[in-house]
Amino acid sequence: MGEANWSGNYEYRASRIVRPGSPDEIAELVTAATDAAPVRALGTRHTFNDLADPMATGTLISTAGLPAKAEVDEERRVVAVSSGLRYGDLALELQRQGWALANLASLPHISVAGAVATATHGSGSRNRNLAAAVAAVTFVSGTGELVALRRGDEGFDGAVVSLGALGIVTELELDVEPAYEIAQSVYLGVPYEHIDEFLDGAYSVSVFTDWTADAINHGWVKARTDAASDRLELFGATPALHKMHPIPSVDAAATTEQFGVPGAWHERLPHFRLDFQPSAGDEIQAEFLVPRRHAAAAIEGVRGIGERIAPILFTSELRAVAADGLWLSTAFSAGDDDWADGAVAFHFTFMRDQQAVEAAAAALEGVLAPFGARPHWGKVFTDAARVPGLYPRFADFRALVGRYDPNRVFRNPYTAALGL
Ligand SMILES: Cc1cc2nc3c(=O)[nH]c(=O)nc-3n(C[C@H](O)[C@H](O)[C@H](O)COP(=O)(O)OP(=O)(O)OC[C@H]3O[C@@H](n4cnc5c(N)ncnc54)[C@H](O)[C@@H]3O)c2cc1C
């Protein structure tokens, strides 16, 4: 078919990509599907692995053709959005109406449904991942039915981070709050031994490093201008004197405003601007979430293999993510477990060398497995067999797949490897 993902590290094997214009058209496509001729939803293609691909006999259903929708219900404080909308476009519309989301990922270019399906997250010790803002989800199930689940409904907590395995999501409701402003500042020289505390210093904080002994760790601090509770301690870090890109060698024009200049939430929470190419482009990402309480030990562990991964590493980012109760969320906590204080996400932007990245991912898995690390669903990881055991509600999710996709029309090698 010759169609690839955003990175170019994965070429979809699906026989075709279709772009239905309505939920009814989606239902027709799903009804015609079988386990031998499966279908999978496609968002904005920012996943780095084969998660979206229904393979050679299958059809990719792009959500980009669904009519764009962003309707705020002020009383219930939710916005109803079409699944294929990009966060960046949604944010512009929300801001125009005086509303905001609690958080965004590093880039605004990704579709809402694609991000939610893979538990995409931003940063902030008190910010949960983006899927936790979902108040309702509507999808075409494997039998062609339109299913609507609201927060509190049976199965809802399993149906939000779905890996696309329950259906084609057509619409979601997301929690909103009144629009707010953020001031972003970048600091150089955050000491390794204080990274964990540094992450607590403001509404959303990221730390970038290359893990080698003399690395310049730069901390990106996004403070809400209406928050009195931010207590940023610098631990000797100093303000950056010029605008930074997460990858120091890349031109910083693509990054959002820095130097503490206040601006709208959606123009500061992402690192990258909507109208520019995010990150490096020619790259492959891997990411592992570790229980917050093990972050300091995990940092030491990764430093131990820093020199080994450095030759293919553009940059690495650490972010805090609060715990939530969505079954397949990478920050899922049952409340009384290791994840109760949330997670720290260890992210790696590697050069585009698939084999070398897989070797590096395996090495990282070796170091982080003792902490129960969970790989990001949308990035490179190598030990799928271990993954179901990392999620206490995985068997319940499997049962949900049985209910909503009894004929496995959404199954592909990725979900099959998880026993779905
Ligand atoms: C440059 C870059 C920066 C990134 N930054 C971050 C970050 O800050 N934080 C983070 O956590 N991740 C990040 N990611 C990863 C990214 O957020 C995820 O891969 C996300 O899934 C991308 O959304 P998408 O719409 O492109 O998904 P796609 O790759 O198109 O699809 C991903 C999965 O979602 C499913 N899906 C898509 N739409 C639907 C639907 N309508 N119904 C059901 N299932 C659906 C697909 O079937 C597939 O399984 C980044 C990726 C890139 C390339």
The ligand as an SDF file (V2000), in Angstrom:
LIG
                    3D

 53 58  0  0  0  0  0  0  0  0999 V2000
    6.6660   13.3630   17.8530 C   0  0  0  0  0  0  0  0  0  0  0  0
    5.8300   12.5520   18.8080 C   0  0  0  0  0  0  0  0  0  0  0  0
    5.6530   12.9970   20.1070 C   0  0  0  0  0  0  0  0  0  0  0  0
    4.8870   12.2400   21.0120 C   0  0  0  0  0  0  0  0  0  0  0  0
    4.7050   12.7370   22.2720 N   0  0  0  0  0  0  0  0  0  0  0  0
    4.0090   12.0170   23.1640 C   0  0  0  0  0  0  0  0  0  0  0  0
    3.7920   12.5090   24.4940 C   0  0  0  0  0  0  0  0  0  0  0  0
    4.1420   13.6270   24.8360 O   0  0  0  0  0  0  0  0  0  0  0  0
    3.1640   11.6790   25.3740 N   0  0  0  0  0  0  0  0  0  0  0  0
    2.7570   10.4350   25.0410 C   0  0  0  0  0  0  0  0  0  0  0  0
    2.2330    9.7260   25.9130 O   0  0  0  0  0  0  0  0  0  0  0  0
    2.8730    9.9810   23.7680 N   0  0  0  0  0  0  0  0  0  0  0  0
    3.4730   10.7430   22.8350 C   0  0  0  0  0  0  0  0  0  0  0  0
    3.5860   10.2820   21.5420 N   0  0  0  0  0  0  0  0  0  0  0  0
    2.9120    9.0350   21.1710 C   0  0  0  0  0  0  0  0  0  0  0  0
    1.5000    9.3130   20.6320 C   0  0  0  0  0  0  0  0  0  0  0  0
    0.7930   10.1690   21.4690 O   0  0  0  0  0  0  0  0  0  0  0  0
    0.6950    8.0280   20.5080 C   0  0  0  0  0  0  0  0  0  0  0  0
    1.3540    7.1370   19.6530 O   0  0  0  0  0  0  0  0  0  0  0  0
   -0.7430    8.2440   20.0190 C   0  0  0  0  0  0  0  0  0  0  0  0
   -1.3870    7.0070   19.9350 O   0  0  0  0  0  0  0  0  0  0  0  0
   -0.8030    8.9450   18.7120 C   0  0  0  0  0  0  0  0  0  0  0  0
   -2.1370    9.1840   18.3200 O   0  0  0  0  0  0  0  0  0  0  0  0
   -2.5420    8.9410   16.7780 P   0  0  0  0  0  0  0  0  0  0  0  0
   -3.8630    9.5490   16.5350 O   0  0  0  0  0  0  0  0  0  0  0  0
   -1.4540    9.3860   15.8940 O   0  0  0  0  0  0  0  0  0  0  0  0
   -2.6580    7.3720   16.7960 O   0  0  0  0  0  0  0  0  0  0  0  0
   -2.4810    6.2920   15.6170 P   0  0  0  0  0  0  0  0  0  0  0  0
   -1.0440    5.9340   15.5250 O   0  0  0  0  0  0  0  0  0  0  0  0
   -3.1390    6.7240   14.3800 O   0  0  0  0  0  0  0  0  0  0  0  0
   -3.2690    5.0890   16.2920 O   0  0  0  0  0  0  0  0  0  0  0  0
   -2.8550    4.5900   17.5410 C   0  0  0  0  0  0  0  0  0  0  0  0
   -3.8260    3.5580   18.0810 C   0  0  0  0  0  0  0  0  0  0  0  0
   -5.0530    4.1810   18.3980 O   0  0  0  0  0  0  0  0  0  0  0  0
   -6.1100    3.5000   17.7440 C   0  0  0  0  0  0  0  0  0  0  0  0
   -7.1140    4.4870   17.3420 N   0  0  0  0  0  0  0  0  0  0  0  0
   -6.9310    5.6220   16.6600 C   0  0  0  0  0  0  0  0  0  0  0  0
   -8.1080    6.2300   16.4470 N   0  0  0  0  0  0  0  0  0  0  0  0
   -9.0520    5.4240   17.0010 C   0  0  0  0  0  0  0  0  0  0  0  0
  -10.4680    5.4560   17.0700 C   0  0  0  0  0  0  0  0  0  0  0  0
  -11.1700    6.4440   16.5290 N   0  0  0  0  0  0  0  0  0  0  0  0
  -11.1080    4.4250   17.6740 N   0  0  0  0  0  0  0  0  0  0  0  0
  -10.4330    3.4010   18.2180 C   0  0  0  0  0  0  0  0  0  0  0  0
   -9.0860    3.3180   18.1910 N   0  0  0  0  0  0  0  0  0  0  0  0
   -8.4160    4.3190   17.5750 C   0  0  0  0  0  0  0  0  0  0  0  0
   -5.4660    2.8520   16.5170 C   0  0  0  0  0  0  0  0  0  0  0  0
   -6.2250    1.7270   16.0760 O   0  0  0  0  0  0  0  0  0  0  0  0
   -4.1480    2.4460   17.0800 C   0  0  0  0  0  0  0  0  0  0  0  0
   -4.3160    1.2360   17.7420 O   0  0  0  0  0  0  0  0  0  0  0  0
    4.3010   11.0160   20.6050 C   0  0  0  0  0  0  0  0  0  0  0  0
    4.4670   10.5800   19.2860 C   0  0  0  0  0  0  0  0  0  0  0  0
    5.2030   11.3470   18.3890 C   0  0  0  0  0  0  0  0  0  0  0  0
    5.3480   10.8860   16.9690 C   0  0  0  0  0  0  0  0  0  0  0  0
  1  2  1  0
  2  3  1  0
  2 52  2  0
  3  4  2  0
  4  5  1  0
  4 50  1  0
  5  6  2  0
  6  7  1  0
  6 13  1  0
  7  8  2  0
  7  9  1  0
  9 10  1  0
 10 11  2  0
 10 12  1  0
 12 13  2  0
 13 14  1  0
 14 15  1  0
 14 50  1  0
 15 16  1  0
 16 17  1  0
 16 18  1  0
 18 19  1  0
 18 20  1  0
 20 21  1  0
 20 22  1  0
 22 23  1  0
 23 24  1  0
 24 25  2  0
 24 26  1  0
 24 27  1  0
 27 28  1  0
 28 29  2  0
 28 30  1  0
 28 31  1  0
 31 32  1  0
 32 33  1  0
 33 34  1  0
 33 48  1  0
 34 35  1  0
 35 36  1  0
 35 46  1  0
 36 37  1  0
 36 45  1  0
 37 38  2  0
 38 39  1  0
 39 40  1  0
 39 45  2  0
 40 41  1  0
 40 42  2  0
 42 43  1  0
 43 44  2  0
 44 45  1  0
 46 47  1  0
 46 48  1  0
 48 49  1  0
 50 51  2  0
 51 52  1  0
 52 53  1  0
M  END
$$$$
